[in-house]
Amino acid sequence: MTERLYYDDPYKREFDATVISVHPYENADVPSGRHAVRLDRTAFYPTTGGQPFDTGTMNTSRVVDVFDDESGDVVHIVEGAPPQVGDAVHGTVDWPRRFDHMQQHTGQHMLSAAFVRLFGVKTVSFHLGADASTIDLAREVTPKEIAAAEDEANRVVWEDRPVAIRYATSEEAAALPLRKEPKRSGTLRLIDVEAFDLSACGGTHVSRTGAIGVIAVTAWERFKGGYRLEFVCGGRALARLRVLRDVTTATVRALSVLPGEIPAAVDRLQAEVKEGKRLLTDAHSVLARYEALELAQSAEPQPWGNLVLDALDADAAQLKSLALAIVPQPGFLVVLISKSQPRVVVAARSANVTIACNDIVGGLAKRFGGRGGGKPDLAQGGGLNGSVEELLTAAKRLISGTP
């Protein structure tokens, strides 16, 4: 079984080991040419407990994934020329990635402990993501409770308390004030934040709370009967602050307001946009009435009434609006086709016209592709392929019943 060097020294960045097995790594989700390497000892952390794997190098090969196998060995997936069984290798952990994970994971311990200590709310799961981390709490919490737990966790961070690694048997651990029930038996690895949190955990953590820097809760939502909190620590908190700073600065410059006035300015802009949309809709309605009147006046007389058959620079909604503005008058059949491709067709009829609009649209869809449907008094189709002239000619044949 692989000796896990990160258990006792999470700050270990480089190590030497011996290769105990190598074989091609076959997985449909990853590129070919990768190899799975097992070592007698490793400082690379495998994905487990909500914390992602380490990356780095093994001699000249790049370590791109690390996980536990069924036997308890740590498997390193490498790209490049793989080592051979029995080779001595030198491993180097990607330290910025590892330290970032250490900050986030230790920060999670602090935040979860604060919720238990202040409100008796347990953490039921934890996930360390690429940009932010989350904890799922057992019940809903208020913004005031979130702020209090955030303050309490940061208080202990800034006191720079030691974070120790201890080991205990299951029996010994049963007598200790662990924050949560261990999921495994045997010898347990305990992370001990002095006088604040004691938890069984196999992850990597900072040696003093001050190294977390700061813990910032960035969002929260209801989740499966409880609450999911998103948070960032240390370097991630600084990166998030920079984003907020840049966005705020750009917004202040664009709106010519002070930072505290941004919400009111946005509300005002939204009201103006809403009013602008209303005025634009009204203007479109007036214009549609004039366009509908012009189309109606140019209708072609038919034995059964008046036919409006035309192609326009308009979308489906505009075509439908025009057609519906004409057919309240008796004796009209309106068939409008868009000039843009793929073509759209809308057909509507007055109450006293018997020609079925869905037959017209269905016939055009059958000949020119696309899909269409509707009712005898109103039908619509889209995705039609063909020139405007072809569609207009075919529509006129369908209306007249000419094959």
Buried (B, 14 or more C-beta within 10 A) or exposed (E): EBBBBBBEEBBBBEBEBEBBEBEEBEEEEEEEEBBBBBBEBBBBBBBBEBBBBBBBBBBEBBBBBBBBEEEEBBBBBBBBEBBEEEBEBEBBBBBEBBBBBBBBBBBBBBBBBBBBBBBEBBBBEBBBEEEBBBBBBBEEBEEEBBEBBBEBBBEBBEEEBEBBBBEBEEEEBEEEEBBBEBEEEEEBBBBBBBEBBBBBBBBBBBBBBBBBBBBBBBEBEEBEEBBBBBBBBBBBBEEBEEEEEEEEEEBBEEBEBEEEEBEEBEEEEEEEEEEEEEEEEEEBEEEBBEBBEEBBEEBEEBEEBBBBBBBBEBEBEBBBBBBBBBBEBEBBBBBBBBEEEEBBBBBBBBEEBEBBBBBBBBBBBEBBBBEBEBEBBBBBBBBBEBEBEBBBEBBBEBBEEEE
